[in-house]
């Protein structure tokens, strides 16, 4: 549904630029999206996480020219908005920190009203949900009201994608899923 959401917003997934942010090492949604994006041409993925967060080697190894993988560490000196301003991506894909899988305290990056004031107008913010508003607040309630935050539309995209996959499965076909 993440690819479908991106595809609905643009003519093609080829050439898309996206920041994947937060728990790069443990987020299954980040790993699967990065692997899927690596199958397209001219894709730029900017992996931005707090200190120590990094995509696993098997994910990083999938990126070969003409695709690009840029890794950034967000610190006190380099914030997520700095990364977004530098690379000017079309999408920002936020995730919640996987505290239950970390085994130690972890820091998080956040999209709030101030972030959105500084972010480019064309930036779309995605999140696979749920948002952990109790502990991390990776997207604040106020930020969720901004029309550029499209996580609820992203969630809604799961319905037609699942219907298409189930339809193919129920028909017993081994054909590839048609282009979205």
Residue frames relative to the residue before (quaternion, step in Angstrom):
aa qw qx qy qz dx dy dz
X 1.0000 0.0000 0.0000 0.0000 0.00 0.00 0.00
X 0.5747 0.5769 -0.3888 0.4309 3.60 1.18 -0.44
X 0.6632 0.4842 -0.3040 0.4830 3.58 0.92 -0.87
X 0.6291 0.5354 -0.3294 0.4574 3.58 1.00 -0.79
X 0.6408 0.5194 -0.3173 0.4679 3.59 0.99 -0.82
X 0.6521 0.4926 -0.3102 0.4857 3.58 0.97 -0.86
X 0.6715 0.5171 -0.2928 0.4428 3.58 0.89 -0.96
X 0.6293 0.5348 -0.3364 0.4525 3.60 1.04 -0.70
X 0.7002 0.4867 -0.2589 0.4536 3.57 1.14 -0.64
X 0.7987 0.1707 -0.0791 0.5716 3.59 1.17 -0.42
X 0.6820 -0.5092 0.3395 0.4004 3.57 -1.25 0.35
X 0.8091 -0.0032 0.0665 0.5838 3.58 0.94 -0.88
X 0.4979 -0.6146 0.5053 0.3451 3.56 -1.22 0.38
X 0.5105 0.6261 -0.4212 0.4124 3.59 1.17 -0.47
X 0.8298 0.2401 -0.1797 0.4707 3.56 -0.97 0.89
X 0.4480 0.6982 -0.4633 0.3116 3.61 1.20 0.02
X 0.1712 -0.7452 0.6312 0.1304 3.56 -1.22 0.54
X 0.0495 0.8131 -0.5694 0.1109 3.54 -0.82 1.06
X 0.2690 -0.7071 0.6277 0.1833 3.54 -1.16 0.72
X 0.1666 -0.7340 0.6513 0.0964 3.56 -0.95 0.97
X 0.0079 -0.8629 0.5016 -0.0613 3.59 -0.48 1.16
X 0.7446 0.3828 -0.3897 0.3837 3.43 -1.38 0.77
X 0.8625 -0.0990 0.0739 0.4908 3.59 -0.76 -1.01
X 0.1198 -0.8602 0.4940 0.0399 3.56 0.47 1.27
X 0.7046 0.5016 -0.2697 0.4232 3.57 0.97 -0.77
X 0.8044 0.3114 -0.1354 0.4875 3.59 1.03 -0.74
X 0.5777 0.6238 -0.3764 0.3682 3.62 1.16 -0.32
X 0.3488 -0.7512 0.5243 0.1979 3.58 -0.52 1.18
X 0.6362 0.5284 -0.3464 0.4427 3.60 1.02 -0.69
X 0.6315 0.5078 -0.3342 0.4814 3.60 1.02 -0.72
X 0.6590 0.5151 -0.3175 0.4467 3.59 0.88 -0.89
X 0.7009 0.4577 -0.2917 0.4628 3.61 0.80 -0.93
X 0.6446 0.5040 -0.3347 0.4674 3.62 0.98 -0.74
X 0.6486 0.5112 -0.3264 0.4599 3.61 0.91 -0.84
X 0.6510 0.5092 -0.3152 0.4664 3.59 0.94 -0.86
X 0.6614 0.4983 -0.3057 0.4699 3.59 0.96 -0.83
X 0.6613 0.5112 -0.3115 0.4521 3.60 0.90 -0.88
X 0.6154 0.5699 -0.3440 0.4221 3.59 1.08 -0.68
X 0.6073 0.5703 -0.3481 0.4298 3.61 1.24 -0.31
X 0.6590 0.4952 -0.2983 0.4811 3.59 1.26 -0.31
X 0.5188 -0.6590 0.4586 0.2937 3.59 -1.27 0.25
X 0.8530 0.1921 -0.1345 0.4663 3.54 -1.12 0.73
X 0.3817 0.7326 -0.4760 0.3017 3.57 1.19 0.47
X 0.1330 -0.7584 0.6319 0.0889 3.56 -1.08 0.79
X 0.0574 -0.7768 0.6271 -0.0081 3.55 -0.71 1.16
X 0.1228 -0.7610 0.6354 0.0452 3.52 -0.83 1.07
X 0.1664 -0.7934 0.5821 0.0633 3.58 -0.49 1.21
X 0.0246 0.8192 -0.5673 0.0807 3.58 -0.39 1.25
X 0.1522 0.7974 -0.5687 0.1322 3.54 -0.62 1.10
X 0.6278 -0.5084 0.4109 0.4226 3.52 -1.29 0.13
X 0.7492 -0.3880 0.2791 0.4586 3.56 -1.29 0.25
X 0.8176 0.2517 -0.2003 0.4775 3.57 -0.87 0.98
X 0.6047 0.5479 -0.3643 0.4488 3.61 1.21 -0.27
X 0.1373 0.7899 -0.5811 0.1398 3.57 -0.74 1.05
X 0.5251 -0.6064 0.4856 0.3475 3.56 -1.12 0.64
X 0.5337 -0.6192 0.4580 0.3495 3.61 -1.05 0.67
X 0.6584 -0.5433 0.3580 0.3784 3.56 -1.18 0.61
X 0.6543 0.5237 -0.3368 0.4293 3.63 0.91 -0.80
X 0.6368 0.4892 -0.3255 0.4992 3.60 1.16 -0.53
X 0.6646 0.5105 -0.3059 0.4519 3.60 0.86 -0.95
X 0.6496 0.5565 -0.3182 0.4088 3.59 1.00 -0.80
X 0.6022 0.5880 -0.3551 0.4069 3.62 1.16 -0.41
X 0.6553 0.5256 -0.3171 0.4402 3.60 1.17 -0.43
X 0.0997 0.7605 -0.6243 0.1480 3.50 -0.56 1.30
X 0.6205 -0.5312 0.3959 0.4196 3.61 -1.11 0.52
X 0.5310 -0.1027 -0.8402 -0.0396 1.61 -2.12 1.34
X 0.5113 0.6294 -0.4379 0.3883 3.61 1.22 0.21
X 0.1960 -0.7820 0.5824 0.1044 3.55 -1.21 0.52
X 0.1163 -0.7426 0.6561 0.0670 3.51 -1.14 0.79
X 0.0552 -0.7839 0.6183 -0.0143 3.56 -0.71 1.14
X 0.1663 -0.8015 0.5693 0.0767 3.57 -0.73 1.03
X 0.0344 -0.7985 0.5999 -0.0365 3.56 -0.88 1.05
X 0.2199 -0.7406 0.6179 0.1463 3.55 -1.07 0.74
X 0.2705 -0.7548 0.5770 0.1555 3.55 -0.79 1.02
X 0.0169 -0.7908 0.6090 -0.0594 3.54 -0.84 1.07
X 0.7214 -0.3618 0.3127 0.5009 3.56 -1.24 -0.35
X 0.7100 0.4620 -0.2474 0.4705 3.58 1.11 -0.68
X 0.7690 0.2084 -0.1096 0.5943 3.59 1.15 -0.62
X 0.1222 -0.8234 0.5531 0.0348 3.56 -0.32 1.27
X 0.6905 -0.4503 0.3585 0.4381 3.55 -1.32 0.13
X 0.6482 0.5026 -0.3363 0.4628 3.62 0.96 -0.75
X 0.5949 0.5494 -0.3671 0.4576 3.62 1.09 -0.58
X 0.6468 0.5098 -0.3122 0.4737 3.58 0.98 -0.86
X 0.6618 0.5056 -0.3043 0.4624 3.59 0.91 -0.93
X 0.6691 0.4910 -0.3056 0.4667 3.60 0.91 -0.84
X 0.6602 0.5218 -0.3135 0.4401 3.59 0.97 -0.80
X 0.8058 0.3142 -0.1433 0.4811 3.60 0.82 -0.98
X 0.2256 -0.8292 0.4862 0.1583 3.60 1.31 -0.26
X 0.1113 0.8233 -0.5481 0.0970 3.62 0.67 1.06
X 0.5399 -0.5957 0.4821 0.3483 3.53 -1.30 0.28
X 0.8032 0.1675 -0.0456 0.5699 3.56 1.10 -0.79
X 0.1412 -0.7162 0.6747 0.1094 3.50 -1.34 0.56
X 0.1265 -0.7950 0.5925 0.0302 3.57 -0.65 1.16
X 0.1160 -0.8078 0.5777 0.0137 3.56 -0.28 1.33
X 0.0623 -0.7649 0.6364 0.0782 3.55 -1.24 0.50
X 0.5027 -0.6064 0.4988 0.3615 3.53 -1.25 0.25
X 0.5342 -0.5980 0.4734 0.3646 3.58 -1.11 0.57
X 0.3837 -0.7243 0.5297 0.2180 3.58 -0.97 0.85
X 0.0969 -0.8517 0.5129 0.0452 3.57 0.54 1.19
X 0.6438 0.5390 -0.3251 0.4350 3.59 1.08 -0.69
X 0.7216 0.3974 -0.2348 0.5160 3.59 1.22 -0.38
X 0.5625 0.6511 -0.3699 0.3505 3.59 1.25 -0.24
X 0.2372 -0.7978 0.5214 0.1880 3.58 0.87 -0.89
X 0.7632 0.1758 -0.1332 0.6073 3.59 1.30 0.12
X 0.6447 -0.5101 0.3736 0.4297 3.61 -1.19 0.32
X 0.0770 -0.8003 0.5939 0.0302 3.57 -0.98 0.82
X 0.3670 -0.7072 0.5579 0.2325 3.52 -1.18 0.61
X 0.2326 -0.7829 0.5661 0.1116 3.54 -1.25 0.34
X 0.3849 -0.6587 0.5914 0.2610 3.50 -1.35 0.36
X 0.1904 -0.8174 0.5412 0.0522 3.56 -1.07 0.69
X 0.2050 -0.7098 0.6575 0.1478 3.51 -1.24 0.70
X 0.0805 0.7820 -0.6104 0.0970 3.55 -0.64 1.17
X 0.7603 -0.3662 0.2550 0.4720 3.58 -1.28 -0.09
X 0.6501 0.5192 -0.3238 0.4505 3.59 0.95 -0.84
X 0.6112 0.5405 -0.3407 0.4670 3.59 1.01 -0.82
X 0.7084 0.4685 -0.2687 0.4544 3.59 0.81 -0.99
X 0.5855 0.5572 -0.3725 0.4560 3.61 1.13 -0.52
X 0.7335 0.4201 -0.2188 0.4874 3.56 1.04 -0.83
X 0.5973 0.6039 -0.3545 0.3910 3.60 1.17 -0.52
X 0.5987 -0.5597 0.4235 0.3860 3.58 -1.16 0.54
X 0.5864 -0.6180 0.4057 0.3311 3.57 -1.08 0.75
X 0.6907 0.4890 -0.2844 0.4505 3.59 1.11 -0.61
X 0.4945 0.6706 -0.4303 0.3473 3.63 1.23 -0.13
X 0.1474 -0.7516 0.6379 0.0799 3.56 -1.00 0.93
X 0.2241 -0.7825 0.5712 0.1057 3.58 -0.86 0.99
X 0.1086 -0.7932 0.5991 0.0100 3.53 -0.75 1.17
X 0.0264 0.7614 -0.6476 0.0143 3.57 -1.30 0.44
X 0.4386 -0.7329 0.4490 0.2623 3.63 -0.79 0.93
X 0.3612 -0.7479 0.4702 0.2984 3.60 1.30 -0.23
X 0.5696 -0.1594 -0.8052 -0.0425 1.61 -2.16 1.21
X 0.4569 -0.6313 0.5496 0.3009 3.52 -1.31 0.43
X 0.3400 -0.7514 0.5333 0.1881 3.57 -0.87 0.96
X 0.0482 -0.8492 0.5259 0.0018 3.58 0.32 1.24
X 0.5902 0.5884 -0.3744 0.4065 3.61 1.17 -0.33
X 0.8220 0.2591 -0.1108 0.4949 3.59 0.80 -0.99
X 0.8353 0.2338 -0.0835 0.4906 3.58 0.84 -0.93
X 0.1300 -0.8336 0.5259 0.1080 3.58 1.03 -0.74
X 0.0752 0.8519 -0.5136 0.0688 3.58 0.89 0.96
X 0.7338 0.0714 -0.1247 0.6640 3.59 1.30 -0.28
X 0.3503 -0.7666 0.4985 0.2027 3.57 -0.56 1.14
X 0.6578 -0.5121 0.3781 0.4025 3.58 -1.26 0.41
X 0.6389 0.5268 -0.3246 0.4571 3.56 1.00 -0.81
X 0.6617 0.5069 -0.3061 0.4599 3.58 0.97 -0.84
X 0.5939 0.5901 -0.3630 0.4091 3.60 1.08 -0.66
X 0.6244 0.5566 -0.3302 0.4374 3.60 1.19 -0.48
X 0.5555 0.6098 -0.3910 0.4082 3.59 1.23 -0.37
X 0.4870 -0.6967 0.4369 0.2943 3.65 -0.78 0.93
X 0.5966 0.5675 -0.3691 0.4311 3.61 1.21 -0.28
X 0.6072 0.5000 -0.3528 0.5068 3.59 1.28 -0.27
X 0.0465 -0.8645 0.4977 -0.0535 3.55 -0.19 1.35
X 0.2734 0.8068 -0.4952 0.1702 3.60 1.16 0.45
X 0.6520 0.4963 -0.3407 0.4609 3.63 1.03 -0.58
X 0.6125 0.5038 -0.3430 0.5033 3.62 1.09 -0.62
X 0.6093 0.5523 -0.3320 0.4621 3.56 1.08 -0.79
X 0.6570 0.4973 -0.3031 0.4787 3.58 0.94 -0.87
X 0.6451 0.5226 -0.3129 0.4614 3.59 0.99 -0.84
X 0.5967 0.5830 -0.3588 0.4188 3.60 1.11 -0.61
X 0.5550 0.6330 -0.3853 0.3778 3.57 1.18 -0.44
X 0.5976 0.5929 -0.3643 0.3983 3.57 1.10 -0.62
X 0.7334 0.3895 -0.2819 0.4806 3.68 0.60 -0.92
X 0.6100 0.5426 -0.3673 0.4456 3.61 1.07 -0.60
X 0.6748 0.4749 -0.2979 0.4800 3.58 0.87 -0.89
X 0.6202 0.5392 -0.3454 0.4532 3.60 1.01 -0.73
X 0.6613 0.5054 -0.3074 0.4613 3.60 0.93 -0.87
X 0.6724 0.4868 -0.2984 0.4710 3.57 0.90 -0.90
X 0.6674 0.4878 -0.3071 0.4715 3.60 0.90 -0.85
X 0.6204 0.5490 -0.3364 0.4477 3.58 1.03 -0.77
X 0.6618 0.4869 -0.3004 0.4845 3.58 0.95 -0.86
X 0.6618 0.5129 -0.3048 0.4539 3.56 0.95 -0.88
X 0.6799 0.4917 -0.2924 0.4588 3.59 0.91 -0.90
X 0.6510 0.4932 -0.3130 0.4847 3.58 1.14 -0.59
X 0.4217 -0.7289 0.4499 0.2973 3.57 1.26 -0.25
X 0.4336 0.7057 -0.4606 0.3193 3.57 1.16 0.46
X 0.2752 -0.7414 0.5849 0.1802 3.54 -1.16 0.57
X 0.3678 0.7377 -0.4827 0.2958 3.57 1.28 0.28
X 0.5729 -0.5737 0.4552 0.3679 3.52 -1.19 0.51
X 0.5720 -0.5697 0.4591 0.3709 3.55 -1.20 0.55
X 0.4887 -0.6783 0.4501 0.3137 3.63 -0.79 0.92
X 0.6391 -0.5298 0.3962 0.3923 3.54 -1.22 0.54
X 0.3474 -0.7271 0.5580 0.1983 3.51 -0.99 0.93
